Amino acid sequence: MSHEQYQNCIEECLRCMVACNHCYTSCFKEDNIEMMKDCIRLDRECADTCAFAAQAMAMNSSYAKQICKICAEICEACGQECKKHSAKHCQQCAEACFKCAEACRSMAA
């Protein structure tokens, strides 16, 4: 598969990476950082995994589908955690995570 065929998934991964990075830095500004620790951890994991998945697809890695499968799982977990918090950055991150998880699941199928 060429990287053009991966284009939508690459774009969703990059959008999710940006949303997770924004959420990550914004969580440190929240009053109760202890309450945000799982969100912060998952934001970091998700952003890194999305970047890796986008890179794998862009270079047409023979492991892209497996990486997308893992990325979908991590995005889903991050989205579920972010959804628990009322902060706007968390809600936006959850939305991006769920869209990316859907795109990655489709790509991995």
N, C-alpha and C positions, 0 to 999 in steps of 0.2 A: 504494500500500500504506500502511496506517495504522501508526502507531508501535506499536499493540497487536500487529500481526502480526510486528513485529520484536522483540517483548519478550524471547524466549529469547536471541536473538543479542545484544541490548543487555546483558542480564544477564551473559552469558559475557564480553563485552568489558569490562564493569566489573570482574568478578572477575579477569580477566587483568591489567587495569591495576593493580589493587591488589597482585596477586602480583608483578608486574614491579617496581613501586615498592619493595616490601619486599625483593625480591632485590637490586635496585640499591643500596639503602642498606646491606644486609647484606654485600654483596661488598666494600665498603670496609673492613669489619672483618676480612676474611680476612688471613692471614699473607702470602700472596703475591699482592698486588694486580696485579702485572704479568701473572700467569697469568689473572686475572679480567677483563682489559681488554675482550675481545670480549663477554663476558657483560654487563658494565656498559653498554657501548655499545648492545647489542641490547635490554637491559632498558629503557633510556631510549627508544629508538625505538619499541619495542613498546607501552610504556605510553602514549606520546603518540598513537600511531596508533589504539590501542583506544579512547582517550577521544574522538578525532575521529570514529571509526566510530560509536560510541554516539550521539554528538551528531547526526551525519548521519541516522542512523535515527530518532532521536527527533523530528527536525524534518521527517521524510519527504522528505529531499533527493532530487532526481531523479538524483543521482550515488551514492546509497547502495550500490547493488550493486557499482559499480566500486570504491568505497572499501572495501567488505567483501572484495572479491577481493584487493586490495593488503594489507589487514589480515591476511588468512589467510596470505599469503606471508611477511609479517614475523613473525607468530606462529610459524609453522613454523620459520623460521630461529632465532628466539629459543629456542624449545623444544629444537631440536637442540643449540644451544650450551649451554644450561643443563643438559641431560641429561648432558653430559660431566663435570660437576662433582659431587662426592659430597655437598656441603653440602646440608642439609635444605631450605634456602630455595631453592636451585637446582632441586632435584628437584620441589618444590611448584610452582615457577614453570613448569617444563617441562610438568607436568601441566595447569596452567591454560592455557598457551599452546596445547597440542595440542587441548584442548576448544574453545577460542575459534576456532582455525583451522578446525575441523570445522564449527562453527556458522556462521562467516563464509562458508565454501565453500558450504554449503547455502543461505545467504541470497543469495549471488551467482549461484547457478544459475538 
